Amino acid sequence: LQNCDNLTSPEVIAEDLTQLDLSNLKALTNPILKCDRLNALNLADCVSLTDAALQRISVTCPRLQLVKLSGCSSLVRPEMVFEEGHLEEIDFSNCRSIKSLKVQSEALRLVNVT
């Protein structure tokens, strides 16, 4: 999806997809993902991404283990709660607008907020 500068709300429904890279999509605000087996998601430098989108992704992609959100400067109060507890690592580095943060997963080992 490189050079899709105006893409705001792609819809990805894929049962067997395990990795998805949507990084650097500057207009991306509200991706609609339904990927039961997705374990790695890269949304780095998606500067328009919303808090609500992240909350929904944590429900519709329950097996995520790694989420990259570095440089997502529009995030203010992101919340990701994984009931099944697979998330191990999440990167919020250079997300300079964050005022509060909630991440919940039994497997969580690393939260980067530098």
Backbone as numpy.savetxt, mean C-alpha at the origin, in Angstrom:
# Nx Ny Nz CAx CAy CAz Cx Cy Cz
2.99 -0.44 -16.10 2.18 0.76 -16.10 3.04 2.02 -16.10
4.26 1.90 -16.52 5.13 3.07 -16.58 4.56 4.11 -17.54
4.76 5.35 -17.22 4.31 6.49 -18.03 2.80 6.62 -18.11
2.08 6.03 -17.19 0.62 6.22 -17.11 0.37 7.37 -16.14
0.75 8.55 -16.56 0.77 9.71 -15.67 -0.60 10.13 -15.14
-1.68 9.77 -15.82 -3.01 10.21 -15.41 -3.83 9.10 -14.76
-3.25 7.95 -14.54 -3.96 6.81 -13.97 -4.26 7.07 -12.49
-5.54 7.09 -12.12 -5.92 7.38 -10.74 -6.48 6.17 -10.00
-7.25 5.33 -10.67 -7.95 4.24 -9.98 -7.93 2.94 -10.77
-6.76 2.34 -10.95 -6.75 1.06 -11.66 -7.44 -0.01 -10.83
-8.08 -0.93 -11.51 -8.73 -2.05 -10.84 -8.00 -3.33 -11.22
-7.46 -4.01 -10.22 -6.71 -5.24 -10.44 -7.38 -6.34 -9.62
-7.94 -7.32 -10.32 -8.57 -8.46 -9.67 -7.87 -9.70 -10.20
-7.09 -10.34 -9.35 -6.29 -11.47 -9.79 -6.02 -12.40 -8.61
-6.56 -13.58 -8.67 -6.41 -14.53 -7.55 -4.98 -15.00 -7.35
-4.24 -15.23 -8.44 -2.92 -15.83 -8.34 -1.76 -14.84 -8.37
-2.03 -13.55 -8.49 -0.98 -12.54 -8.52 -0.29 -12.48 -7.16
1.05 -12.52 -7.16 1.78 -12.49 -5.89 2.56 -11.19 -5.68
2.92 -10.48 -6.76 3.66 -9.23 -6.64 3.07 -8.20 -7.59
2.99 -6.95 -7.12 2.44 -5.87 -7.94 3.23 -4.60 -7.68
3.69 -3.97 -8.75 4.47 -2.74 -8.66 3.70 -1.62 -9.35
3.18 -0.69 -8.55 2.48 0.48 -9.06 3.24 1.75 -8.69
4.51 1.63 -8.44 5.31 2.76 -7.98 5.40 3.87 -9.02
5.60 5.08 -8.53 5.81 6.27 -9.35 4.61 6.69 -10.18
3.42 6.24 -9.84 2.22 6.70 -10.53 1.72 7.92 -9.76
2.12 9.08 -10.19 1.91 10.32 -9.45 0.43 10.67 -9.23
-0.46 10.28 -10.13 -1.89 10.61 -10.00 -2.68 9.53 -9.27
-2.04 8.41 -8.95 -2.74 7.28 -8.32 -3.30 7.69 -6.96
-4.61 7.62 -6.82 -5.25 7.98 -5.56 -5.94 6.79 -4.91
-6.57 5.97 -5.73 -7.51 5.00 -5.20 -7.45 3.68 -5.97
-6.34 2.94 -5.90 -6.30 1.66 -6.61 -7.29 0.68 -5.99
-7.96 -0.05 -6.84 -8.92 -1.06 -6.38 -8.27 -2.42 -6.63
-7.85 -3.06 -5.56 -7.14 -4.32 -5.67 -7.91 -5.41 -4.96
-8.08 -6.53 -5.63 -8.67 -7.73 -5.02 -7.76 -8.88 -5.43
-6.75 -9.10 -4.61 -5.70 -10.06 -4.94 -5.43 -10.92 -3.70
-6.12 -12.02 -3.59 -6.06 -12.84 -2.39 -4.66 -13.37 -2.07
-3.84 -13.60 -3.08 -2.52 -14.17 -2.85 -1.38 -13.17 -2.97
-1.71 -11.90 -3.13 -0.68 -10.87 -3.26 0.14 -10.80 -1.97
1.48 -10.92 -2.10 2.30 -10.84 -0.89 3.27 -9.66 -0.91
3.46 -9.00 -2.07 4.35 -7.84 -2.13 3.70 -6.76 -2.99
3.60 -5.55 -2.43 2.98 -4.42 -3.11 3.89 -3.21 -3.01
4.23 -2.63 -4.15 5.08 -1.45 -4.18 4.26 -0.26 -4.68
4.01 0.69 -3.78 3.30 1.93 -4.09 4.20 3.14 -3.83
5.50 2.92 -3.83 6.46 3.99 -3.55 6.28 5.16 -4.52
6.36 6.35 -3.98 6.28 7.60 -4.74 4.95 7.81 -5.46
3.90 7.19 -4.96 2.54 7.48 -5.43 2.06 8.65 -4.57
2.40 9.85 -4.97 2.26 11.03 -4.12 0.81 11.46 -3.88
-0.15 10.86 -4.59 -1.56 11.22 -4.42 -2.36 10.13 -3.71
-1.72 9.06 -3.31 -2.39 7.92 -2.68 -3.13 8.34 -1.41
-4.34 7.83 -1.22 -5.16 8.23 -0.07 -5.05 7.24 1.09
-5.32 7.74 2.28 -5.38 6.89 3.48 -6.46 5.82 3.33
-7.61 6.20 2.79 -8.73 5.26 2.62 -8.36 4.11 1.71
-7.57 4.38 0.68 -7.14 3.31 -0.24 -6.32 2.27 0.51
-5.42 2.71 1.38 -4.60 1.77 2.15 -5.45 0.91 3.08
-6.40 1.53 3.72 -7.27 0.78 4.63 -8.02 -0.32 3.86
-8.51 0.01 2.68 -9.24 -0.97 1.87 -8.31 -2.09 1.39
-7.07 -1.73 0.98 -6.12 -2.72 0.50 -5.81 -3.75 1.58
-5.74 -3.32 2.83 -5.43 -4.27 3.91 -6.54 -5.30 4.08
-7.74 -4.98 3.61 -8.86 -5.93 3.68 -8.91 -6.80 2.42
-8.71 -6.20 1.25 -8.88 -6.92 -0.01 -7.63 -7.70 -0.44
-6.51 -7.45 0.21 -5.27 -8.18 -0.06 -4.72 -8.70 1.27
-5.39 -9.66 1.88 -5.10 -10.06 3.26 -3.76 -10.78 3.47
-3.12 -11.25 2.40 -1.88 -12.00 2.57 -0.62 -11.18 2.30
-0.78 -9.88 2.23 0.39 -9.03 2.01 1.43 -9.24 3.10
2.68 -9.38 2.69 3.79 -9.51 3.64 4.70 -8.30 3.61
4.78 -7.63 2.44 5.66 -6.49 2.26 4.90 -5.39 1.52
4.91 -4.17 2.08 4.27 -3.02 1.44 5.27 -1.87 1.45
5.54 -1.33 0.26 6.45 -0.19 0.11 5.64 1.06 -0.19
5.72 2.03 0.71 4.97 3.28 0.58 5.88 4.50 0.68
7.16 4.31 0.52 8.09 5.44 0.67 7.75 6.54 -0.32
7.80 7.78 0.16 7.54 8.93 -0.68 6.09 9.21 -0.98
5.17 8.53 -0.33 3.73 8.77 -0.52 3.34 9.97 0.35
3.58 11.14 -0.17 3.49 12.36 0.62 2.08 12.81 0.96
1.05 12.21 0.37 -0.32 12.62 0.70 -0.91 11.83 1.87
-0.20 10.82 2.34 -0.70 10.04 3.48 -0.62 10.88 4.75
-1.73 10.95 5.48 -1.78 11.75 6.71 -2.06 10.85 7.92
-3.03 9.97 7.81 -3.40 9.06 8.90 -3.62 7.64 8.36
-2.56 7.04 7.81 -2.73 5.71 7.23 -3.04 4.66 8.29
-3.87 3.71 7.90 -4.26 2.62 8.80 -4.32 1.34 7.99
-3.55 0.35 8.42 -3.57 -0.97 7.79 -3.68 -2.01 8.89
-4.79 -2.70 8.93 -5.04 -3.73 9.93 -5.24 -5.04 9.20
-4.37 -6.00 9.47 -4.44 -7.31 8.83 -4.93 -8.33 9.83
-6.18 -8.73 9.67 -6.79 -9.69 10.60 -6.06 -11.03 10.58
-5.59 -11.45 9.39 -4.89 -12.73 9.29 -3.43 -12.63 9.72
-2.92 -11.40 9.86 -1.59 -11.19 10.43 -0.41 -11.64 9.61
-0.43 -11.50 8.28 0.70 -11.91 7.45 1.73 -10.79 7.24
1.34 -9.53 7.38 2.24 -8.43 7.08 3.48 -8.48 7.97
4.67 -8.47 7.33 5.93 -8.51 8.05 6.67 -7.18 7.99
6.63 -6.51 6.84 7.39 -5.27 6.68 6.56 -4.23 5.94
6.68 -2.97 6.41 6.02 -1.86 5.75 6.94 -0.65 5.82
7.04 0.05 4.70 7.97 1.17 4.59 7.21 2.47 4.35
7.27 3.37 5.33 6.67 4.70 5.23 7.76 5.78 5.15
8.97 5.43 4.75 10.04 6.42 4.71 9.69 7.56 3.75
10.07 8.76 4.14 9.82 9.97 3.35 8.33 10.25 3.11
7.48 9.78 3.99 6.05 10.13 3.97 5.89 11.27 4.98
6.23 12.45 4.57 6.41 13.58 5.47 5.13 14.20 6.02
3.96 13.80 5.50 2.70 14.40 5.98 2.01 13.57 7.05
2.55 12.41 7.38 1.91 11.53 8.35 1.85 12.18 9.73
0.63 12.21 10.29 0.42 12.75 11.64 0.15 11.63 12.65
-0.50 10.56 12.19 -0.71 9.39 13.04 -0.68 8.16 12.15
-0.45 7.02 12.76 -0.22 5.80 12.00 -0.73 4.60 12.79
-1.42 3.69 12.09 -1.85 2.44 12.73 -1.55 1.30 11.78
-0.72 0.37 12.26 -0.39 -0.84 11.51 -0.53 -2.00 12.48
-1.32 -3.01 12.07 -1.57 -4.14 12.96 -1.42 -5.44 12.19
-0.54 -6.32 12.68 -0.33 -7.64 12.12 0.48 -8.45 13.12
0.09 -9.68 13.34 0.82 -10.52 14.28 2.23 -10.82 13.82
2.48 -10.82 12.50 3.80 -11.17 11.95 4.71 -9.96 11.78
4.26 -8.76 12.13 4.99 -7.53 11.87 6.37 -7.55 12.52
7.41 -7.30 11.68 8.78 -7.26 12.17 9.43 -5.90 11.97
8.98 -5.14 10.93 9.65 -3.89 10.62 8.67 -2.86 10.10
8.67 -1.69 10.74 7.93 -0.51 10.27 8.97 0.59 10.11
9.20 1.02 8.88 10.20 2.06 8.61 9.47 3.39 8.45
9.79 4.35 9.31 9.18 5.68 9.24 10.25 6.77 9.17
11.44 6.45 8.71 12.54 7.42 8.65 12.34 8.42 7.53
